[in-house]
Amino acid sequence: MTGFTRYQHAARELISIAKLKPKEGQFLGGLLFSEGPISDRQRNWLAILLDRHGLPPLTQEAHLG
């Protein structure tokens, strides 16, 4: 896999395989139900979580929903 093309898919994958802290789970759960673009801050935190858990990064267009 070269990277996640939708941030919702990345959030779903993290929730399904990672041991998360409560705040991380809340953040990812919110992303699952978000339909619009995410902020740079949200994209950065998601990128950190993906890297921390050994998953592929987001693609450039992934923040758009």
N, CA and C atoms as a LAMMPS dump frame, in Angstrom:
ITEM: TIMESTEP
0
ITEM: NUMBER OF ATOMS
195
ITEM: BOX BOUNDS ff ff ff
-5.0000000000000000e+02 5.0000000000000000e+02
-5.0000000000000000e+02 5.0000000000000000e+02
-5.0000000000000000e+02 5.0000000000000000e+02
ITEM: ATOMS id mol type element x y z
1 1 1 N 0.846 -1.186 0
2 1 2 C 0 0 0
3 1 3 C 0.884 1.239 0
4 2 1 N 0.585 2.193 -0.86
5 2 2 C 1.394 3.403 -0.945
6 2 3 C 0.944 4.472 0.031
7 3 1 N -0.26 4.408 0.506
8 3 2 C -0.77 5.395 1.455
9 3 3 C -2.284 5.43 1.414
10 4 1 N -2.856 5.992 2.453
11 4 2 C -4.309 6.097 2.532
12 4 3 C -4.787 7.282 1.7
13 5 1 N -5.768 7.047 0.843
14 5 2 C -6.297 8.114 -0.008
15 5 3 C -7.483 8.825 0.639
16 6 1 N -8.022 8.276 1.72
17 6 2 C -9.107 8.917 2.476
18 6 3 C -8.752 8.853 3.957
19 7 1 N -8.878 9.977 4.623
20 7 2 C -8.524 9.998 6.033
21 7 3 C -9.446 9.111 6.861
22 8 1 N -10.692 8.907 6.398
23 8 2 C -11.615 8.024 7.111
24 8 3 C -11.095 6.585 7.122
25 9 1 N -10.494 6.157 6.023
26 9 2 C -9.946 4.804 5.943
27 9 3 C -8.757 4.651 6.895
28 10 1 N -7.944 5.679 6.982
29 10 2 C -6.807 5.646 7.903
30 10 3 C -7.298 5.566 9.341
31 11 1 N -8.308 6.36 9.676
32 11 2 C -8.862 6.353 11.035
33 11 3 C -9.451 4.98 11.363
34 12 1 N -10.176 4.4 10.432
35 12 2 C -10.784 3.082 10.652
36 12 3 C -9.703 2.016 10.883
37 13 1 N -8.66 2.067 10.102
38 13 2 C -7.575 1.09 10.249
39 13 3 C -6.901 1.231 11.616
40 14 1 N -6.646 2.464 12.035
41 14 2 C -6.034 2.68 13.345
42 14 3 C -6.913 2.157 14.469
43 15 1 N -8.197 2.442 14.396
44 15 2 C -9.118 1.992 15.439
45 15 3 C -9.153 0.472 15.502
46 16 1 N -9.059 -0.173 14.358
47 16 2 C -9.196 -1.629 14.337
48 16 3 C -7.939 -2.38 14.785
49 17 1 N -6.759 -1.773 14.666
50 17 2 C -5.546 -2.528 14.977
51 17 3 C -4.707 -1.967 16.111
52 18 1 N -4.914 -0.724 16.496
53 18 2 C -4.002 -0.078 17.437
54 18 3 C -4.571 -0.01 18.854
55 19 1 N -3.683 -0.092 19.826
56 19 2 C -4.051 0.162 21.211
57 19 3 C -3.938 1.673 21.388
58 20 1 N -5.074 2.307 21.611
59 20 2 C -5.138 3.768 21.619
60 20 3 C -5.426 4.327 23
61 21 1 N -4.99 5.557 23.202
62 21 2 C -5.37 6.31 24.392
63 21 3 C -6.779 6.85 24.15
64 22 1 N -7.533 7.148 25.205
65 22 2 C -8.906 7.633 25.032
66 22 3 C -9.022 8.847 24.103
67 23 1 N -8.145 9.82 24.235
68 23 2 C -8.206 11.017 23.375
69 23 3 C -7.956 10.667 21.908
70 24 1 N -7.071 9.719 21.67
71 24 2 C -6.799 9.288 20.298
72 24 3 C -8.025 8.612 19.706
73 25 1 N -8.676 7.769 20.498
74 25 2 C -9.886 7.097 20.033
75 25 3 C -11.004 8.083 19.735
76 26 1 N -11.156 9.084 20.574
77 26 2 C -12.183 10.113 20.343
78 26 3 C -11.896 10.874 19.053
79 27 1 N -10.65 11.226 18.869
80 27 2 C -10.245 11.944 17.659
81 27 3 C -10.535 11.12 16.412
82 28 1 N -10.117 9.865 16.425
83 28 2 C -10.313 9 15.253
84 28 3 C -11.785 8.708 15.008
85 29 1 N -12.553 8.531 16.072
86 29 2 C -13.988 8.322 15.922
87 29 3 C -14.655 9.514 15.263
88 30 1 N -14.235 10.703 15.637
89 30 2 C -14.764 11.91 15.004
90 30 3 C -14.432 11.973 13.522
91 31 1 N -13.23 11.555 13.169
92 31 2 C -12.835 11.559 11.754
93 31 3 C -13.671 10.589 10.931
94 32 1 N -14.05 9.47 11.539
95 32 2 C -14.847 8.484 10.806
96 32 3 C -16.161 9.062 10.304
97 33 1 N -16.731 9.984 11.05
98 33 2 C -18.034 10.532 10.688
99 33 3 C -17.949 11.921 10.07
100 34 1 N -16.759 12.402 9.842
101 34 2 C -16.56 13.701 9.217
102 34 3 C -16.612 13.55 7.697
103 35 1 N -17.262 14.477 7.044
104 35 2 C -17.368 14.393 5.579
105 35 3 C -16.579 15.459 4.853
106 36 1 N -16.229 16.521 5.522
107 36 2 C -15.521 17.61 4.86
108 36 3 C -14.02 17.488 5.021
109 37 1 N -13.316 18.486 4.529
110 37 2 C -11.86 18.495 4.668
111 37 3 C -11.447 18.575 6.138
112 38 1 N -10.291 18.037 6.458
113 38 2 C -9.771 18.16 7.812
114 38 3 C -8.721 19.271 7.834
115 39 1 N -8.481 19.8 9.01
116 39 2 C -7.519 20.9 9.155
117 39 3 C -6.09 20.361 9.082
118 40 1 N -5.158 21.266 8.924
119 40 2 C -3.747 20.875 8.916
120 40 3 C -3.353 20.25 10.253
121 41 1 N -3.9 20.767 11.338
122 41 2 C -3.603 20.23 12.657
123 41 3 C -4.115 18.793 12.799
124 42 1 N -5.338 18.544 12.32
125 42 2 C -5.891 17.19 12.354
126 42 3 C -5.067 16.249 11.479
127 43 1 N -4.708 16.719 10.302
128 43 2 C -3.901 15.901 9.38
129 43 3 C -2.565 15.553 10.02
130 44 1 N -1.961 16.503 10.703
131 44 2 C -0.675 16.269 11.351
132 44 3 C -0.799 15.217 12.451
133 45 1 N -1.833 15.335 13.295
134 45 2 C -1.999 14.369 14.374
135 45 3 C -2.27 12.971 13.805
136 46 1 N -3.088 12.901 12.766
137 46 2 C -3.356 11.61 12.138
138 46 3 C -2.068 11.023 11.563
139 47 1 N -1.247 11.848 10.937
140 47 2 C 0.032 11.376 10.38
141 47 3 C 0.931 10.839 11.483
142 48 1 N 0.955 11.507 12.634
143 48 2 C 1.757 11.046 13.771
144 48 3 C 1.269 9.681 14.247
145 49 1 N -0.046 9.525 14.378
146 49 2 C -0.605 8.247 14.832
147 49 3 C -0.315 7.119 13.838
148 50 1 N -0.438 7.404 12.556
149 50 2 C -0.145 6.391 11.542
150 50 3 C 1.309 5.942 11.631
151 51 1 N 2.207 6.896 11.753
152 51 2 C 3.631 6.586 11.852
153 51 3 C 3.93 5.805 13.133
154 52 1 N 3.361 6.23 14.231
155 52 2 C 3.582 5.584 15.527
156 52 3 C 3.177 4.107 15.508
157 53 1 N 2.147 3.803 14.736
158 53 2 C 1.636 2.432 14.704
159 53 3 C 2.054 1.672 13.45
160 54 1 N 3.034 2.214 12.71
161 54 2 C 3.616 1.498 11.581
162 54 3 C 2.724 1.361 10.366
163 55 1 N 1.81 2.293 10.179
164 55 2 C 0.903 2.24 9.027
165 55 3 C 1.358 3.22 7.947
166 56 1 N 0.915 3.005 6.711
167 56 2 C 1.295 3.91 5.619
168 56 3 C 0.766 5.327 5.88
169 57 1 N 1.394 6.319 5.274
170 57 2 C 0.96 7.712 5.462
171 57 3 C -0.286 8.033 4.646
172 58 1 N -0.786 9.225 4.856
173 58 2 C -1.876 9.752 4.025
174 58 3 C -1.294 10.239 2.704
175 59 1 N -2.072 10.142 1.653
176 59 2 C -1.668 10.757 0.385
177 59 3 C -1.956 12.247 0.457
178 60 1 N -1.465 13.008 -0.489
179 60 2 C -1.645 14.462 -0.483
180 60 3 C -3.104 14.873 -0.48
181 61 1 N -3.95 14.159 -1.228
182 61 2 C -5.363 14.554 -1.344
183 61 3 C -6.243 13.984 -0.249
184 62 1 N -5.691 13.194 0.659
185 62 2 C -6.491 12.514 1.68
186 62 3 C -7.224 13.459 2.62
187 63 1 N -6.685 14.659 2.84
188 63 2 C -7.313 15.596 3.781
189 63 3 C -8.644 16.145 3.257
190 64 1 N -8.929 15.932 1.991
191 64 2 C -10.128 16.508 1.405
192 64 3 C -11.398 15.709 1.732
193 65 1 N -11.231 14.522 2.228
194 65 2 C -12.398 13.705 2.579
195 65 3 C -12.624 12.71 1.538
